[in-house]
Each structure stands twice: as C-alpha cells, then as structure tokens.
Amino acid sequence: MNQLTRMLSLGLITLLLGGAVACAAERPNILLIMADDQGYGDTGYTGHPLIKTPNLDAMSKAGLRFDRFYAAAPVCSPTRGSVMTGRHPNRFGDFKWGNTLRPQEITIAEALKKVGYTTGHFGKWHLGSVRVGDPVNPGNSGFDHWLSAPNFYDNDPILSLEGKAIQLRGESSMIAADAAIEFMQLAVKNDKPFFSVVWFGSPHKPHQAADEDKSIYPKDNKRRDWMGEITGLDRAVGKLRAYLRDRKLAENTLVWYCSDNGGLYTDSSGGRAKKGSIYEGGLRVPAIIEWPGRVKPGRVITQPAVTSDIYPTLVALTGATVEHQPPLDGVNLMPLIDGADRVNRGPIGFWDYASAGIGTPAAKLMAELLAAQKAGDIDGDEKHIRNEAGDLSKQYPLDTLPGHAAWLDWPWKLHRIEKKKDGKVRFELYNLVDDPMEKHDLAGDQPQRVASMKAALEDWQKQVMRSVNGEDYRQ
C-alpha cells in the first residue's frame, strides 16, 4: 500500500494548490460505509441467531439506529447512484445492476469538494468502469483518490488505483478499510476534512470468507462462508471505528453505515421476499449513524428513511451550495441527528423498471486490465469504458410505466405492477404496521385509498421519466 500513499500524497498537494481549502476543524469528517447484499436481519443486533457482528452491534448502541431504513432500489448499482445524487436512480437511467451514473448528475463528492473536503472512494464502485478514460469512473464523479472495483470483489483482488490495476492480498473488506485509513491519515496531516466512501464487496455471492472469520461457524453449515463474509466486513468496520477513536477523530466524524439492497435469504431479509424485489425484504436494510460529538447513543428511529436521504443530509450538514440542483427524492435527516424523532417528509417512491441488467465480472475485467497495462496499454480494451453514460438520445414514453413500483405513505404501501408485454396493471395495498410481511392485500377493501395513492405514484413515475429523458438538465 506504499504506492497508494505516494499517489494520495501527490494528489493532496495538487488539491491544496488548486482547490478551496478549509480547516478540518470547521466541518465534520464523513465516513460512509456500505455492505453489498446485507439484509436487515443479517446482523447480531437485528436478531440473527448465528451471525456475529460485535462491531455493528456496538455501533448500534453507541449511535442512531434506523429500524425502517430502505435502499432506493432492490439491487446494487441503482442504490449506489441514489447515495451519490439524492435522487431515485431511475431519474438518470440507472435501472438495474451494471447501469451507470450520468456525467450530467451532481454527486455528493463533487458538492463536498467545493466546500473544502478531500474525497476518497474505496471498494466496490459499480457506477461505471474504473478505467482512466471512463466519464463516470470515481475520479470523474468527484473523488480525488480511489482504489476501486467495477463490481463486487473477493479476497486477494485486483483493484484500480486511480486507473492503474494492482494486485492486492488480503481479506476483501479489510483491504478497503486499510486504504481508507491511509487516505484519512493524509487528510488529517494536511488539515483537510475528509469524505471517505468505503463500499465493501461482501457478502455478495460467491462467498469466500477468510479462515479467521468463518472458523467461528460450524463446518457443516452451508452458509458458513456467507456468515463469515459478514463477520469479515464487521471486523473491517471495527478497524475503521478504532482508528477514529485512537486518533481522537471520532468526536468530529459522522459514520453512516447501511447496505445497498435487501439480503440473499428470505428468513433474515426483514420482510417479504429478498434482494431483487420491491417487497420489504428486497429494500429494507440495516442502517446506523454514529457521531459521538453530536448523536446521543442508543436512539432508535422507526420513521422510514432511504438511501436517497444521504445526499441532502450531507449537503445541509456541510453548508454546501449546489447550483442547478435537479429535483431530489431524498430529504434532510439532520433533525433526526440532532434529536428529533421524526422529520417532515412525503411518501417514498420505489420503482424496479422493467429493464435488463448489464454483467460486470470484476475479477475478469480487472485481470484483463492488469495484463494489458503490463503490456504497455494503459486503458486496456476501450469497449469497457462507458462512453454511453451521458447519452440522452433514447427517449422514454410517459404512457407506459413498466415494472414493479411502490408508494410508501407510512404505514400504507401501494404496489403497482405493470407487465411490459401487455401493459396490464394490478395493485396491492398493505398496512405495514399490522402486516409487516405484506401478506394481506387490502386493495379491495380500500378503493379510495388505492385511488389517491395510485394517482400520486403515477404522477411521481411520470416525473421520473421526464428526468430520465433529460428534462432536468435543460432547466
């Protein structure tokens, strides 16, 4: 990792010479941590009978725990886009896994750089390639420094160090944590507030837990490596938290942990179904905010919140000013951080648009890039650079809204399911307080509620389609 340190140092010197400089004490440091495919029930503190997550358990007691936190989408790339933009990912065409950001979007990393933050991304990206020329690689999306994978990654990965493929050795989550720690150390040394994004590749399939993490689980348990990967990422969370405490940074650092979508197993997903579904099990995820200097320990928030809220919360926290801000779907959660039990918010929309995902085999792509760069080709195969990311030539109709959408107006949740082939639509309605597993459809008993929620949902969906057609960028 010495090479990483050298490159980060050079980048920090450039930033200090050319960018806005703010004293680290003026604004809090920010550390965003995200798991990959960890369901709501896949932690010790949410009641899993076997999984060991001592660091997340401690974090939930020390901070602000969300018991009804949602991923903006039931799969990975779109939810990550919602974190970056504060917008539902369909607004910029990020319908499924392997879809990208758009260069036209404003990211939270870009917003924070303008108020003096140094920004770093470590781990899974999956919002574009991690090659030098990609318009939506981490560097072109607001990150000063990055050690990133194009998708999930396992132990001993090949990652992209700001476009250069490097072979690393170690447990996958710990590699991202160690890189983030080096980045944070350099930021502190240079008196810069840091925005550090750590996106683990665990516990995405296939599961390859380190021996020390899976050894605590029975050898005959078929989910041993899956549980071990979660314990491994928990260990990495523990190292990050210990670094902040040991360096006296914890009091002035907001740490926000969540997952990118629901879990892989219905028995611990926290609701009906699992990853890939708009039902609760595909969207509900664990989430914690820890900030010893500002957040009182042991609080539990039951009001729904969503990954799209991260962007407007951090913009409000840091005082960032975003010119030409396109419509947001998230809301500012700072009142919750400062002690309120609720914030003023409208309903939350979800929409799994009927569209295919794009395969992004990270291990294969990075091995090819490493081989190409060893042969003297910096970019490797340029067909993997996502130059189509900002293309607005495809226009979407407003008279069809294909796929499975939902409108969460707590405690009511309306599902709208439109088949792409024939356009037929059906509705389902659930009261999540009385029926958290969404078993008892009340649509037939509540025609007026269905009608009003249907109108609001479809109006929002049409707004989203206007966004994906580029209307937001023409204002």
Secondary structure, 3 states (H helix, E strand, C coil): CHHHHHHHHHHHHHHHHHCCCCCHHHCCEEEEEEECCCCCCCCCCCCCCCCCCHHHHHHHHHCEEEEEEECCCCCHHHHHHHHHHCCCHHHHCCCCCCCCCCCCCCCHHHHHHCCCCEEEEEEECCCCCCCCCCCCCCHHHCCCEEEEECCCCCCCCEEEECCEEEECCCCHHHHHHHHHHHHHHHHHHCCCCEEEEEECCCCCCCCCCCHHHHCCCCCCCCCHHHHHHHHHHHHHHHHHHHHHHHCCCHHHEEEEEEECCCCCCHHHCCCCCCCCCCCHHHHEEEEEEECCCCCCCCEEECCCEEHHHHHHHHHHHHCCCCCCCCCCCCCCCHHHHCCCCCCCCCCEEEEEECCCCCCCCHHHHHHHHHHHHHCCCCCCCHHHCCHHHHCCCCCCCCCCCCEEEEEEECCEEEEEEECCCCCCEEEEEEECCCCCCCCCCCCCCCHHHHHHHHHHHHHHHHHHHHHHCCHHHHC
